[in-house]
Amino acid sequence: MKLNVNRSAVPAKSETPKVFECGFLQLIAFIEGKGVAGESGMIDAETELYGVIGNPVQHSLSPMIHNGAFKRLGWNAVYLAFEVKNVEEALRGIRGLGVRGVSVTIPFKTEVLPFLNKVEGLAKKVGAVNTIVNREGKLIGYNTDCDGALEALEHKIDLRGKRAVLLGAGGAARAIGFGLKEKGVPLIVVNRSRERGQGLCKELGCDYLPVSSLVRMKRRELEADIIINATSLGMYPRDGVTPFPKELLKKGMMVMDIVYEPLQTKLLREAQEKGCVTVDGLEMLIRQGMAQFEIWTGRKLGFGQIRKDLRRALAREDTKTHSSGRKMGKR
C-alpha cells in the first residue's frame, strides 16, 4: 500500500535538525512506497526506528542489510542512514526520539564512548563501539566488529601459529587487533600517525611499524601470514590506491580488506595476482551486521541471503558509477 505524504507539512531543510536531515528524506521515501515496514507495508505509530550514524553515510549498505531482514521477518521497523557532524547532539536526538538502536561507523566509533550510559565488556576492552541499544533512554554500547572480523578470517584460515600485519589504528583496527590478540596471533601495527599507532601497540603489547619503513622493506624482511587493511585506503573515490606494497605480497598469504566499495579493491586484486587467499569487505560487514541485528531483536539472520542481496546492489552501483564517477561508501 502506498501512503500519501503532505509535503507542505514537511519542515523546510533549514528547520530540520541537521542531525536527522539525511534520514528524514529516506523516511519520506519509505512512506511514499519505496520501502516497507512490517507485514502491512506501512509505516505507522508502532514502527520502530533504527539507523546508522557516521560521516559520510549516503552509500552505506547497512540499511539494505537491516531493512531486508525486517522485511523478510515481517518486523514493523525501518533502518535509516543519519549523516551527522556532532555526535553528542546525535545521541541526544536518539534518546529524545526513541530511536531503538543505531550502528556507529567512521569517524565516531571511539568518539561516542563518553556520551553512553554504559559500555559492554568487549567494547570497553577494545575502546570502540559500533552498536548502540536504546533501553528507555539509556544508551548501551557494544562492539560486533571484533567477532565479525575474526569469523570472516577463521572461515578461510586457521589462525593458530599465524603472524599478522594490521594496517590502521582506528575503531575497526582496534577491534580486529584486540580480537587477534585474544587468539594469540603475533601482530605488527602499521599506521600513518605514529602517536596513534604506538598508542594502540602499547595497549595490544605488539610492535609498531611506520608506513615509511613498510614501503622500504624487502619481501624477505617481512614475516607475516596475514595482512589486514582496516583503513579507508582503496575506497571510492580513491580506488586506485593501495595501503600495502604489492612487492611484499607472497603466495599463500591471507589478505583481508574491510573496504567493500569497490568489492574488489586494488589490494585484493594484487593479492590474487600473487596467489594470496583473499577476504573482501562484505564478509566482516555482514557478520558484524548480523550480530547487531541479534542484539537489537534477539533474532538470528542467515549469511547467504544477505550476501546475495549486497552483491547485487554493489553490481548495480558499479554500473552507475562507470557513467557518473566513483562514489565513497561507508559501513
Secondary structure as UniProt FT lines:
FT   HELIX           7..9
FT   HELIX           13..15
FT   HELIX           18..20
FT   HELIX           21..29
FT   HELIX           30..34
FT   TURN            38..41
FT   TURN            45..46
FT   STRAND          48..54
FT   TURN            58..59
FT   HELIX           62..73
FT   STRAND          77..83
FT   HELIX           87..97
FT   STRAND          101..104
FT   TURN            106..107
FT   TURN            109..112
FT   HELIX           113..115
FT   STRAND          118..119
FT   HELIX           121..126
FT   STRAND          131..135
FT   TURN            136..137
FT   STRAND          138..142
FT   HELIX           145..154
FT   TURN            155..156
FT   TURN            160..161
FT   STRAND          164..167
FT   HELIX           171..182
FT   TURN            183..184
FT   STRAND          187..191
FT   HELIX           194..204
FT   STRAND          207..210
FT   HELIX           211..216
FT   HELIX           219..221
FT   STRAND          226..229
FT   TURN            233..234
FT   TURN            236..237
FT   TURN            239..240
FT   HELIX           246..248
FT   TURN            251..252
FT   STRAND          254..257
FT   HELIX           266..273
FT   TURN            274..275
FT   STRAND          277..279
FT   HELIX           281..297
FT   HELIX           303..324
//
